[in-house]
Amino acid sequence: MSADSDVLLVMSSLPDHAAAQQLARTLIERRLAACVSVLAPCTSVYRWKSKVEEAAEVPVLIKTTAGRYAELESALRALHPYELPEIIAVSVLRGLPGYLDWVAGETAAPAISSSSSSTST
């Protein structure tokens, strides 16, 4: 595998299940992720603007490649409802080779056709 096809696990959290599902479908449709696991709701406790906050959130685990990360991050920032979304990428050091190959294949940028326009005789 090349460095661009190295698999990443990207974590984020959304405010509700509907937002998480919509994000997951959009990322898959754009081939920015091979799989997005929408997890059960959890409670996050954090400091925001000098105040301790607590919120119900829906975590998502996004499987992608290093070569697609910049575009994935850009899409997450544009689609995410939070002012400062959690976007954390972790390199996958080991995994089932067939699964890692599948992630790389599903996130490969679509090939651009280089065929010239046909002319009529």
C-alpha positions in Angstrom: 0.0 0.0 0.0 1.1 3.5 -0.7 1.1 6.3 1.9 -2.1 7.7 0.4 -3.9 4.4 0.8 -2.9 4.0 4.5 -6.1 3.6 6.4 -7.2 6.1 9.0 -9.9 5.9 11.7 -11.5 9.4 12.1 -13.7 10.1 15.1 -16.3 12.8 15.5 -19.5 13.4 17.5 -22.8 14.9 16.3 -25.7 16.3 18.3 -28.3 13.7 17.3 -28.8 10.4 15.4 -30.4 12.2 12.3 -27.4 14.4 11.9 -25.0 11.5 12.3 -26.9 9.4 9.7 -27.0 12.2 7.2 -23.3 12.9 7.6 -22.6 9.2 7.2 -24.6 8.8 4.0 -23.0 12.0 2.5 -19.5 10.8 3.2 -20.2 7.4 1.7 -21.9 8.9 -1.4 -18.9 11.1 -2.0 -16.5 8.2 -1.5 -14.7 10.0 1.3 -15.3 7.1 3.6 -15.7 3.4 3.1 -17.7 2.9 6.2 -19.1 5.2 8.9 -20.2 3.5 12.1 -22.9 5.5 13.9 -22.7 4.6 17.6 -25.1 4.8 20.4 -25.6 8.2 22.1 -23.2 9.1 24.9 -22.7 12.0 27.3 -19.8 14.3 26.7 -18.5 16.5 29.4 -16.1 19.3 28.3 -15.1 22.9 28.9 -16.4 25.4 26.3 -15.9 29.1 26.5 -14.8 28.9 30.1 -17.8 26.9 31.2 -18.1 23.2 32.0 -20.7 21.8 29.6 -22.5 18.4 29.3 -24.3 17.2 26.2 -25.8 14.1 24.7 -23.9 13.3 21.5 -23.8 10.6 18.8 -20.2 9.4 18.1 -19.2 8.3 14.6 -16.2 6.2 13.5 -15.2 7.0 9.9 -12.9 4.6 8.0 -11.0 6.4 5.2 -7.4 6.7 3.8 -4.7 9.3 4.2 -5.1 10.3 0.6 -8.7 11.3 1.2 -8.2 12.9 4.6 -7.9 16.5 3.5 -11.1 16.3 1.5 -12.9 14.4 4.3 -11.9 17.0 6.9 -13.1 19.8 4.6 -16.4 18.1 4.1 -16.8 17.4 7.8 -16.1 21.1 8.6 -18.7 22.2 6.0 -21.4 19.7 7.0 -21.0 19.6 10.8 -23.4 21.7 12.8 -20.9 22.5 15.6 -18.8 25.7 15.6 -15.7 23.6 16.4 -16.3 19.9 15.5 -14.3 17.1 17.0 -12.3 15.7 14.1 -9.5 13.3 15.3 -7.7 10.9 12.9 -5.8 7.9 14.1 -3.5 5.8 11.8 -4.5 2.2 11.6 -1.2 0.3 12.1 -2.6 -3.2 11.6 -5.8 -4.8 10.4 -7.2 -7.6 8.3 -5.5 -7.1 5.0 -8.6 -7.7 2.9 -10.5 -5.1 5.0 -7.8 -2.5 4.6 -7.7 -3.1 0.9 -11.5 -2.7 0.8 -11.3 0.7 2.5 -8.6 1.8 0.1 -10.7 0.6 -2.9 -14.0 2.2 -1.7 -12.4 5.6 -1.1 -10.3 5.7 -4.2 -11.0 8.9 -6.2 -13.1 8.1 -9.3 -10.9 7.9 -12.4 -11.2 10.8 -14.7 -11.8 9.7 -18.3 -9.1 10.8 -20.6 -10.8 9.7 -23.8 -10.9 12.3 -26.5 -14.2 13.4 -28.0 -15.3 11.3 -30.9 -15.6 12.8 -34.4 -18.1 11.8 -37.0 -17.1 10.7 -40.4 
